Amino acid sequence: MIDLLAYDALRQQLRGTRLEDWCARLPAILEERLATGHGDLQRWIGAVEALPALPLEHADLTSRVGLEGSCDAGQQARLRAALQGLIPWRKGPFSLFGVDIDTEWRSDWKWQRVAPHLDLAGKRILDVGCGNGYYMWRMLGAGADSVVGVDPNWLFLCQFLALKRYLPEAKTWHLPLALEELPEKPEGFDTVFSMGVLYHRRAPIDHLLSLKDCLVRGGELVLETLVVEGDEHQVLVPEDRYAQMRNVWFLPSVAALERWLRRAGFVDVRCVDVNVTGLDEQRSTEWMRFQSLPDFLAPGDPSRTVEGLPAPTRAVLLARKP
């Protein structure tokens, strides 16, 4: 599996940065992690290895994440079975050789709202909490030179590898690690994304400082998180759960979040999108059969969660490291 992750190529990509020597140690770090792994990890790896060899004739990473090529009925059946072995699929959608993966999230809608505000051409990017890599592929489609994602979830890694199997030369890598496991102050990326992570952090300002430490001077942060209405002093701290999630700590207003970013040392802070998550953007599907947003909202009142709190609203803010 370590060979499949292609970290030698990543080391070459990060040559000259503070991450280069650390990349040389990555195989050993990951072998140690694999030793504990996850109870289903071998099954997920088996699903990736069961993917049929198919000739890639066209890859569309610009308008969607779609792979096209010759694929007969038998191959398509094996492809679908292997991909279903990686259920649940949360971020997407994906289309692979005629198999459409209808994921829980319509992540393409979020990307359409955010992408017009970004200039990723030629950039080296870090995606923190990258999930299964959907946005990483879209970043490449937007012209990024290379993309590195970090997320400790093994299933998400295997879903990423399912795509990478057909795009082995793509300059994108998924590290099954947490942000805290990167070297201190790597300062090696032109753009850093943190989407859907901040509200899971007990110390949100520390998270913002860590993101800033990953950026080169003048680099840009793309931050997406849950927010609430209010002035610069408004922050919601759930008593217990939020939309049935236990690990939600702080939901600031946009104005408060802008202040947090400035206190963390960012400049040129601006909000580029605020959007109430709709029931058609996050829902259960054939590829994610568990509970989803419709189950987390108050019956008869989609403006509140089942706990009586404001329903999920997400904002995207951009900021620059001086």
C-alpha positions as CSV (number, residue, x, y, z in Angstrom):
1,M,0.0,0.0,0.0
2,I,2.9,2.4,0.7
3,D,4.0,2.0,-2.9
4,L,0.5,3.0,-4.1
5,L,0.7,6.2,-2.1
6,A,3.7,7.4,-4.2
7,Y,5.4,9.4,-1.6
8,D,8.7,9.4,-3.4
9,A,7.1,11.7,-6.0
10,L,5.7,13.8,-3.2
11,R,9.2,14.3,-1.8
12,Q,10.4,15.5,-5.2
13,Q,7.5,17.9,-5.3
14,L,8.4,19.3,-1.9
15,R,12.1,19.6,-2.6
16,G,13.5,22.8,-1.1
17,T,10.8,23.1,1.6
18,R,10.9,22.2,5.3
19,L,8.8,19.2,4.4
20,E,11.4,17.5,2.1
21,D,13.4,15.6,4.8
22,W,10.1,14.7,6.6
23,C,8.8,13.2,3.4
24,A,11.8,10.8,3.5
25,R,10.5,9.5,6.8
26,L,6.9,9.2,5.7
27,P,7.0,5.5,4.7
28,A,8.2,4.5,8.1
29,I,5.7,6.8,9.8
30,L,2.8,5.3,7.8
31,E,4.0,1.7,8.2
32,E,3.7,2.3,11.9
33,R,0.2,3.8,11.5
34,L,-0.8,0.9,9.2
35,A,0.1,-1.6,12.0
36,T,-2.8,-0.3,14.1
37,G,-4.9,0.9,11.1
38,H,-8.7,0.2,11.4
39,G,-10.7,-3.0,11.7
40,D,-12.0,-2.6,8.1
41,L,-8.8,-1.3,6.6
42,Q,-7.9,-4.6,4.8
43,R,-11.4,-4.9,3.4
44,W,-11.1,-1.3,2.0
45,I,-7.7,-2.0,0.6
46,G,-9.1,-5.1,-1.0
47,A,-11.8,-3.0,-2.6
48,V,-9.2,-0.7,-4.1
49,E,-7.2,-3.6,-5.4
50,A,-10.4,-5.1,-6.9
51,L,-10.9,-2.2,-9.2
52,P,-10.6,-3.4,-12.8
53,A,-7.7,-2.1,-15.0
54,L,-9.4,0.3,-17.4
55,P,-7.9,2.6,-20.1
56,L,-8.4,6.2,-19.2
57,E,-9.3,8.2,-22.3
58,H,-10.4,11.5,-20.7
59,A,-10.4,13.0,-17.3
60,D,-12.6,16.0,-16.5
61,L,-11.5,17.7,-13.3
62,T,-12.8,21.2,-14.4
63,S,-16.6,20.9,-14.6
64,R,-16.8,17.8,-12.4
65,V,-14.7,14.8,-11.3
66,G,-15.3,12.4,-14.2
67,L,-13.2,9.7,-15.7
68,E,-14.1,8.2,-19.1
69,G,-12.8,5.3,-21.2
70,S,-13.7,1.9,-22.7
71,C,-15.6,-0.2,-20.1
72,D,-17.7,-3.2,-21.0
73,A,-20.7,-4.4,-19.0
74,G,-18.6,-7.0,-17.0
75,Q,-15.9,-4.5,-16.1
76,Q,-18.5,-1.9,-15.1
77,A,-20.1,-4.4,-12.8
78,R,-16.8,-5.2,-11.1
79,L,-16.0,-1.4,-10.9
80,R,-19.4,-0.7,-9.3
81,A,-19.0,-3.6,-6.8
82,A,-15.5,-2.4,-5.8
83,L,-16.6,1.2,-5.3
84,Q,-19.6,0.0,-3.3
85,G,-17.1,-1.8,-1.0
86,L,-16.0,1.7,0.0
87,I,-19.4,2.9,1.1
88,P,-20.3,5.4,2.7
89,W,-19.2,8.1,0.2
90,R,-19.8,11.5,1.7
91,K,-18.1,14.1,-0.5
92,G,-18.5,14.2,-4.3
93,P,-20.1,13.4,-6.7
94,F,-17.8,11.3,-8.9
95,S,-18.4,9.6,-12.3
96,L,-16.0,6.7,-13.1
97,F,-16.4,5.0,-16.5
98,G,-20.2,5.2,-16.4
99,V,-20.6,4.5,-12.7
100,D,-22.1,7.6,-11.0
101,I,-21.4,7.9,-7.3
102,D,-24.2,10.0,-5.8
103,T,-22.5,11.1,-2.6
104,E,-24.2,12.4,0.6
105,W,-22.9,16.0,-0.1
106,R,-23.3,17.8,-3.4
107,S,-19.8,19.2,-2.9
108,D,-19.8,20.4,-6.5
109,W,-22.3,23.0,-5.5
110,K,-20.0,24.4,-2.8
111,W,-17.1,24.4,-5.2
112,Q,-19.2,26.4,-7.7
113,R,-19.8,29.0,-5.0
114,V,-16.2,29.2,-3.9
115,A,-14.1,28.7,-7.1
116,P,-14.9,32.1,-8.7
117,H,-13.1,33.8,-5.8
118,L,-9.9,31.7,-6.1
119,D,-6.8,31.9,-8.2
120,L,-5.1,28.5,-7.9
121,A,-3.1,28.5,-11.1
122,G,0.4,27.1,-10.5
123,K,-0.1,27.0,-6.7
124,R,1.1,24.4,-4.2
125,I,-1.8,23.6,-2.0
126,L,-2.5,22.0,1.3
127,D,-6.0,20.7,2.0
128,V,-6.5,20.2,5.8
129,G,-9.3,17.7,6.5
130,C,-9.4,16.7,2.9
131,G,-11.8,13.8,3.3
132,N,-11.8,11.6,0.2
133,G,-10.1,14.2,-1.9
134,Y,-13.0,15.5,-3.9
135,Y,-11.9,19.1,-3.6
136,M,-8.3,18.1,-4.2
137,W,-9.2,16.9,-7.7
138,R,-11.2,20.1,-8.3
139,M,-8.1,22.1,-7.2
140,L,-6.1,20.4,-9.9
141,G,-8.8,21.1,-12.4
142,A,-8.5,24.8,-11.4
143,G,-4.9,24.8,-12.4
144,A,-3.0,24.0,-9.1
145,D,0.5,22.8,-9.6
146,S,0.2,20.2,-6.8
147,V,-2.1,19.4,-3.9
148,V,-1.4,17.6,-0.6
149,G,-4.3,16.6,1.6
150,V,-4.2,15.5,5.3
151,D,-7.0,13.5,6.9
152,P,-6.5,10.6,9.3
153,N,-9.6,8.7,8.1
154,W,-8.5,5.4,6.5
155,L,-11.8,5.0,4.5
156,F,-11.3,8.4,3.0
157,L,-7.8,7.5,2.0
158,C,-9.0,4.4,0.2
159,Q,-11.7,6.4,-1.6
160,F,-9.0,8.8,-2.8
161,L,-6.8,5.9,-3.9
162,A,-9.7,4.5,-6.0
163,L,-9.4,7.7,-8.1
164,K,-5.6,7.8,-7.9
165,R,-5.5,4.3,-9.3
166,Y,-6.7,5.7,-12.7
167,L,-4.7,9.0,-12.3
168,P,-1.4,7.8,-11.1
169,E,0.6,10.7,-12.5
170,A,-1.6,13.4,-11.0
171,K,0.3,15.6,-8.6
172,T,-2.0,15.1,-5.6
173,W,-1.3,13.1,-2.5
174,H,-3.4,12.1,0.5
175,L,-1.6,11.7,3.9
176,P,-3.6,9.7,6.5
177,L,-2.4,12.1,9.2
178,A,-3.7,15.0,11.3
179,L,-2.5,18.5,10.8
180,E,-0.7,18.3,14.1
181,E,1.5,15.5,12.7
182,L,3.1,17.7,10.1
183,P,6.5,19.3,11.0
184,E,6.3,22.5,13.0
185,K,5.9,25.6,10.8
186,P,6.4,24.0,7.4
187,E,5.7,27.2,5.6
188,G,5.6,25.3,2.3
189,F,2.2,26.1,0.6
190,D,0.9,29.0,-1.4
191,T,-2.7,28.2,-0.5
192,V,-4.2,26.3,2.5
193,F,-7.8,25.0,2.6
194,S,-9.6,24.2,5.9
195,M,-13.1,23.3,5.0
196,G,-15.4,21.8,7.7
197,V,-12.7,21.5,10.3
198,L,-12.7,24.6,12.6
199,Y,-16.0,23.8,14.5
200,H,-14.5,20.4,15.5
201,R,-11.5,22.2,17.2
202,R,-11.5,22.8,20.9
203,A,-9.0,25.6,20.4
204,P,-10.0,27.3,17.2
205,I,-7.4,30.1,17.3
206,D,-4.7,27.6,17.7
207,H,-6.0,25.9,14.5
208,L,-5.9,29.2,12.6
209,L,-2.3,29.8,13.8
210,S,-1.3,26.3,12.6
211,L,-2.9,27.0,9.2
212,K,-0.9,30.2,9.0
213,D,2.3,28.4,9.8
214,C,1.7,26.1,6.8
215,L,1.6,29.1,4.4
216,V,4.5,30.9,2.7
217,R,4.6,34.6,3.2
218,G,1.8,36.2,1.2
219,G,0.0,32.8,1.0
220,E,-3.8,32.6,1.1
221,L,-6.1,30.7,3.5
222,V,-9.5,29.4,2.4
223,L,-11.6,28.8,5.5
224,E,-15.0,27.2,5.4
225,T,-17.0,26.6,8.6
226,L,-20.3,26.6,10.3
227,V,-21.5,30.1,11.4
228,V,-24.4,31.8,13.2
229,E,-25.9,35.2,12.8
230,G,-24.7,38.0,15.0
231,D,-22.1,40.7,15.6
232,E,-18.4,40.3,16.4
233,H,-19.2,39.1,19.9
234,Q,-21.6,36.3,18.9
235,V,-20.4,32.7,19.3
236,L,-22.6,29.7,19.8
237,V,-21.2,27.0,22.1
238,P,-23.5,23.9,22.0
239,E,-24.4,22.4,25.4
240,D,-24.0,18.9,24.0
241,R,-24.7,18.0,20.4
242,Y,-25.2,20.1,17.3
243,A,-27.2,18.5,14.5
244,Q,-26.5,15.2,16.3
245,M,-22.7,15.8,16.1
246,R,-20.9,15.5,19.5
247,N,-17.7,17.1,18.5
248,V,-18.9,20.7,17.6
249,W,-17.4,23.3,19.9
250,F,-17.6,26.8,18.5
251,L,-19.9,28.4,15.9
252,P,-19.0,32.1,15.5
253,S,-20.7,34.8,13.6
254,V,-19.0,35.9,10.4
255,A,-17.9,39.1,12.1
256,A,-16.5,37.2,15.1
257,L,-14.6,34.8,12.7
258,E,-13.2,37.7,10.8
259,R,-11.9,39.1,14.2
260,W,-10.4,35.7,15.1
261,L,-8.5,35.6,11.8
262,R,-7.1,39.1,12.4
263,R,-6.1,38.2,15.9
264,A,-4.3,35.2,14.5
265,G,-2.3,37.5,12.3
266,F,-4.0,37.3,9.0
267,V,-4.7,40.3,6.8
268,D,-7.1,41.1,3.9
269,V,-9.8,39.1,5.6
270,R,-13.1,38.9,3.7
271,C,-16.1,36.7,3.6
272,V,-17.0,35.5,0.0
273,D,-19.9,33.2,0.6
274,V,-22.6,32.5,3.2
275,N,-25.0,29.6,2.5
276,V,-27.7,27.8,4.4
277,T,-27.3,24.1,3.8
278,G,-30.4,22.7,2.0
279,L,-31.9,19.3,2.1
280,D,-31.0,18.8,-1.5
281,E,-27.3,19.5,-0.8
282,Q,-26.8,17.0,2.0
283,R,-28.9,13.9,2.2
284,S,-28.9,10.1,2.3
285,T,-28.3,8.3,-1.0
286,E,-27.6,4.8,-2.4
287,W,-23.9,5.5,-1.7
288,M,-24.4,6.9,1.8
289,R,-27.3,5.1,3.5
290,F,-27.0,6.4,7.0
291,Q,-28.8,9.4,8.6
292,S,-28.2,12.8,7.0
293,L,-29.3,16.4,7.3
294,P,-33.1,15.7,7.1
295,D,-32.8,13.6,10.2
296,F,-30.8,16.3,12.0
297,L,-33.4,19.1,11.7
298,A,-36.4,19.7,13.8
299,P,-39.6,18.0,12.5
300,G,-41.6,20.7,10.7
301,D,-39.0,23.4,11.2
302,P,-36.0,23.2,8.9
303,S,-34.7,26.5,10.4
304,R,-33.7,24.6,13.6
305,T,-31.7,21.5,14.5
306,V,-33.3,18.7,16.5
307,E,-31.6,20.3,19.5
308,G,-33.4,23.6,18.8
309,L,-30.3,25.4,17.6
310,P,-30.0,27.4,14.4
311,A,-29.8,25.1,11.3
312,P,-26.4,24.7,9.6
313,T,-25.2,27.8,7.8
314,R,-21.7,27.8,6.3
315,A,-19.5,30.6,5.4
316,V,-16.3,30.8,3.3
317,L,-13.7,33.4,4.3
318,L,-10.4,34.2,2.6
319,A,-7.4,35.7,4.4
320,R,-3.7,36.3,3.6
321,K,-0.5,35.7,5.6
322,P,1.5,38.9,5.6
